[in-house]
Amino acid sequence: MNFSARSAGFDAVRLARIDDLIKDRYLDTGKLANAQVLVARDGQIAHFSSQGPAREGGKLLAEDALFRIASMTKPVTSIAFIMLLEEGKVALDTPVHHVLPEFKELGVYNGGGGGVPFLTGPLGRPMLMLDLLRHTSGLTYSFQNRGNVDAAYREGKIENWHGNLDLDGFVAALGRIPLEFSPGEAWNYSVSTDVLGAIVQRVSGQPLEMFFHDRIFAPLGMVDTFFTVPADKTDRLTDCYTLVPGKGRVMYDRGAESAWSRAPKLVSGGGGLVSTSLDYHRFCRMLLDGGELDGVRIVSRKTIDLMTLNHLPDGGDLAGWSKSLFSEAAMAGVGFGLGFAVNKDVAKTMIPGSVGEFYWGGMFSTAFFVDPVERVTMVFMTQLSPSSAYPIRRELKTLIYSALL
């Protein structure tokens, strides 16, 4: 592909710093095995680079390399829900138990655990669809390692994609575990978006993976985004690594024999997708252009406006509302919309950016952002967990903004 940085409003020499930083700081030092960066303005690609091998001892990354995008699945699931909202089938203030009756008897954790039955108290108010979208539901993740509720998630192995639970079984299991806090009282990164996937499945009457394909991926031309990598595309799936204290970067999932090449029993709207930089760039273009791409409308412009507002109570930021030990966002100056982190105070973030910019990332260090003010989008792909290991997202964002003309 040929790209023109200047015609897209960037200084090409400054954009080239991105590749130098990745090579010198991350690839040559062995911190990352590979990396791919796509930067665009007004939908026009200004920079698209690939470095490092897709697999150990293999060929260099190709432009169509497949990556496990983990929590970058969440904005897709959020868009799917919003499509049903626009059809009048559900609303932001619909109580979750109206669609998932398994949640009707939920209480809030009030003690016990570790072999002692949970003590629960009544919720301050019902969990709403809004709470799932903005992570104020009271749900958690098993990896938060904060108390007895996430311990119950681990004990039940309820987040195991290749375990015994499908989406309905997953919802039923969650309905038997109390919430960490009453809905709306705090922000906590959680399985909320997986629950939202179950909502989409029940309200639409379609399996979640089919809804995604028929209503989002096929219309947008995202031909390389799926929960299960097809057999004829597995040769494009990259190796995936994890950082182990004392050992450094070790193999987590080999592309040649990947778990992502087998259909999961639990389809995860919170983190299960595989995609390419070019496919996710199409998704970002749709968001940037108010819900439409190449004449195909997914959601309305005003609905995108609603999704990208800060929906945290009292207009607060994650620094004030989060109980989470881990998430994919910075905290100070960052709010949360309907499926995305939202930049509300650039000074507090201490990184160049724009008010209204929205973004998210995945546990394997993938990331994207959409800046509707400067009309800039970025997709970053690599495969290393945890995503908090290195500050590469912050560094990339700084270099991208420094190259704007």
Beta strands, then each sheet from edge to edge (+ up, - down):
strand 1: 35-41
strand 2: 44-51
strand 3: 67-68
strand 4: 108-109
strand 5: 120-121
strand 6: 240-244
strand 7: 248-253
strand 8: 274-275
strand 9: 292-293
strand 10: 296-297
strand 11: 334-336
strand 12: 341-343
strand 13: 358-361
strand 14: 367-371
strand 15: 376-381
strand 16: 384-385
sheet 1: 2+ 1- 15+ 14- 13+ 12- 11+
sheet 2: 3+ 8-
sheet 3: 4+ 5-
sheet 4: 7+ 6- 16-
sheet 5: 9+ 10-
end
